[in-house]
Amino acid sequence: MSYFAAVLSRTGDRGRGAEAVLEDCESLEDLGDVLRDLDGEVRLLVIEHGDEYAAIVRLDDGDDDPRAFLSDGR
């Protein structure tokens, strides 16, 4: 089943977005590393996996640990 992932970041009043590749990610910490590679005060990773589930991972500037929301799957 395929997935779509995008990273979004905001600094001040400027925002950026790009598609993300998550093939090497196996944990929430790995997803946090993807977000740490971006500049920004607020960084979001949005994941959609087929019709199974959706996830949002947020990392704020100065935070060590990412926070995640995972929708209920089947």
Backbone hydrogen bonds, N-H to C=O, Kabsch-Sander energy under -0.5 kcal/mol:
donor,donor_aa,acceptor,acceptor_aa,energy
4,F,48,E,-2.8
6,A,46,V,-2.3
7,V,18,A,-3.1
8,L,44,L,-3.0
9,S,16,R,-2.3
10,R,42,V,-2.1
11,T,14,R,-2.6
14,R,11,T,-2.3
16,R,9,S,-2.5
18,A,7,V,-2.0
20,A,5,A,-2.8
22,L,20,A,-0.5
25,C,22,L,-1.8
31,L,27,S,-1.8
32,G,28,L,-2.3
33,D,29,E,-1.9
34,V,30,D,-1.5
35,L,31,L,-1.7
36,R,32,G,-2.4
37,D,33,D,-1.1
38,L,35,L,-1.8
41,E,10,R,-2.6
42,V,10,R,-1.6
43,R,59,L,-1.7
44,L,8,L,-3.1
45,L,57,V,-2.6
46,V,6,A,-2.9
47,I,55,A,-2.9
48,E,4,F,-2.8
49,H,53,Y,-2.5
50,G,2,S,-1.1
50,G,48,E,-0.7
52,E,49,H,-2.2
53,Y,49,H,-1.2
55,A,47,I,-2.6
56,I,69,F,-2.3
57,V,45,L,-2.6
58,R,67,R,-3.1
59,L,43,R,-2.5
61,D,41,E,-3.3
63,D,60,D,-2.3
67,R,58,R,-2.7
69,F,56,I,-2.6
71,S,54,A,-2.9
